[in-house]
Structures are given as C-alpha cells and as structure tokens.
Amino acid sequence: MDFINFQTPEWVCKEMVSLIPPNTRTILEPTPGAGNLVNAMGDYVVTAPDDFFAVTGRYDAVVMNPPFSPMAVGYQILYRCMGMTDTIIALMPWLTLINSERRTKDIKEWGLRSVTHLPRRAFQGARVQCCILFMKRGYEGRTEFLFI
Ligand SMILES: C[S@@+](CC[C@H](N)C(=O)[O-])C[C@H]1O[C@@H](n2cnc3c(N)ncnc32)[C@H](O)[C@@H]1O
C-alpha cells in the first residue's frame, strides 16, 4: 500500500491533539484525507482544504500528516507550513530528521521541542517508521525524545 493512503489512527490523533498548546484557536490541517485528524480536533476552528497549495493565511497551529508519495511532497508541505504558523504538530517519517543534514538543521533552527517515536504497528503495512514532530518557532532548548 502507498503511504499516501495511510490515514492517522484514532489513538495517534489523540496523542497529536494532546500536544496542541493552550490558547490555540485556529488550526490548519493541510491534507485532511478522510478527516481523522479533523474529527479529533473537536472545538478548534479548523481549516481543512481539498487543495493545500491553494490555501494562504496564518494559523495558531498546524496539525498534519501529509502525503509521502513521493517523499518530496511531504517535505514541501512541511516547509510551506513553517511559513504559516509558529506551532506545528506533524506526523512524519523518521527519514525527515535522519536522511538530510540540511533538513535537520532547518527544523532544529526553526524550533523542535519534541520527537515522539511511534511503534511500527501504528501504520501496519507501511514501509517507513514514523514519529510526531512538535515544532515551536524560536524554541532553542534541547529536543525531548519520547516513546509512547
Ligand atoms: C497520509 S494521508 C493522511 C490523511 C490525514 N491527514 C490524516 O491524518 O488522517 C495524506 C492525505 O493527503 C491528501 N492530499 C494529498 N495531496 C493533497 C493536497 N494537495 N491538498 C490536500 N490534501 C492532499 C490525500 O488525499 C491523503 O488522504
């Protein structure tokens, strides 16, 4: 199965929503697919477009699990979102951090508060191992590594 079709399981959605900072109101879910993340975000004002690349504006937070087929599209969406908010909660392949020094540097310099490792069973049949990046623009402290 192609990773483009992997919708976020409910328990992972809950984990991601639990990271949304207090006082957040507007949220962009750039690539909603079947809407699992949107459904998990209950009372927030959520923008969930059919075509992310047609969307502009700024949001209190971005909560996302973008398509990764090809991988470059997922990275492109992450970088574009980095210009639209100060807070990003992103389900990404581990490769995001470990196969490009440039990308690791960009993400770390933007602000990376924590990386939550997801067990392989989170996306059965997927060829890539995933994690949740909790990014806060301007954060300069050490990055926390979490298991769930
Ligand atoms: C990995 S799935 C995740 C879906 C959803 N974000 C979730 O967390 O369950 C990625 C989704 O992105 C959608 N998608 C792909 N390109 C898109 C685009 N340009 N704009 C909006 N959605 C897009 C696909 O339909 C696919 O369902």
The ligand as an SDF file (V2000), in Angstrom:
LIG
                    3D

 27 29  0  0  0  0  0  0  0  0999 V2000
   -1.0860   10.2850    4.7470 C   0  0  0  0  0  0  0  0  0  0  0  0
   -2.7430   10.7640    4.3510 S   0  0  0  0  0  0  0  0  0  0  0  0
   -3.2370   11.4850    5.8890 C   0  0  0  0  0  0  0  0  0  0  0  0
   -4.6150   11.9930    5.9000 C   0  0  0  0  0  0  0  0  0  0  0  0
   -4.9930   12.8280    7.1310 C   0  0  0  0  0  0  0  0  0  0  0  0
   -4.1430   13.9960    7.2160 N   0  0  0  0  0  0  0  0  0  0  0  0
   -4.8590   12.0220    8.4160 C   0  0  0  0  0  0  0  0  0  0  0  0
   -4.0380   12.4120    9.2250 O   0  0  0  0  0  0  0  0  0  0  0  0
   -5.5530   11.0180    8.6120 O   0  0  0  0  0  0  0  0  0  0  0  0
   -2.4230   12.1620    3.3230 C   0  0  0  0  0  0  0  0  0  0  0  0
   -3.6630   12.7170    2.6490 C   0  0  0  0  0  0  0  0  0  0  0  0
   -3.3010   13.9090    1.9250 O   0  0  0  0  0  0  0  0  0  0  0  0
   -4.2540   14.1100    0.9220 C   0  0  0  0  0  0  0  0  0  0  0  0
   -3.6690   15.0640   -0.0440 N   0  0  0  0  0  0  0  0  0  0  0  0
   -2.7100   14.8260   -0.9620 C   0  0  0  0  0  0  0  0  0  0  0  0
   -2.3660   15.9540   -1.6120 N   0  0  0  0  0  0  0  0  0  0  0  0
   -3.1370   16.9420   -1.0820 C   0  0  0  0  0  0  0  0  0  0  0  0
   -3.2510   18.3540   -1.3350 C   0  0  0  0  0  0  0  0  0  0  0  0
   -2.5040   18.9900   -2.2620 N   0  0  0  0  0  0  0  0  0  0  0  0
   -4.1280   19.0780   -0.6120 N   0  0  0  0  0  0  0  0  0  0  0  0
   -4.8950   18.4730    0.3410 C   0  0  0  0  0  0  0  0  0  0  0  0
   -4.8390   17.1340    0.6080 N   0  0  0  0  0  0  0  0  0  0  0  0
   -3.9650   16.3850   -0.0820 C   0  0  0  0  0  0  0  0  0  0  0  0
   -4.5300   12.7090    0.3810 C   0  0  0  0  0  0  0  0  0  0  0  0
   -5.8500   12.6290   -0.0760 O   0  0  0  0  0  0  0  0  0  0  0  0
   -4.3130   11.8090    1.6090 C   0  0  0  0  0  0  0  0  0  0  0  0
   -5.5200   11.3420    2.1430 O   0  0  0  0  0  0  0  0  0  0  0  0
  1  2  1  0
  2  3  1  0
  2 10  1  0
  3  4  1  0
  4  5  1  0
  5  6  1  0
  5  7  1  0
  7  8  2  0
  7  9  1  0
 10 11  1  0
 11 12  1  0
 11 26  1  0
 12 13  1  0
 13 14  1  0
 13 24  1  0
 14 15  1  0
 14 23  1  0
 15 16  2  0
 16 17  1  0
 17 18  1  0
 17 23  2  0
 18 19  1  0
 18 20  2  0
 20 21  1  0
 21 22  2  0
 22 23  1  0
 24 25  1  0
 24 26  1  0
 26 27  1  0
M  CHG  2   2   1   9  -1
M  END
$$$$
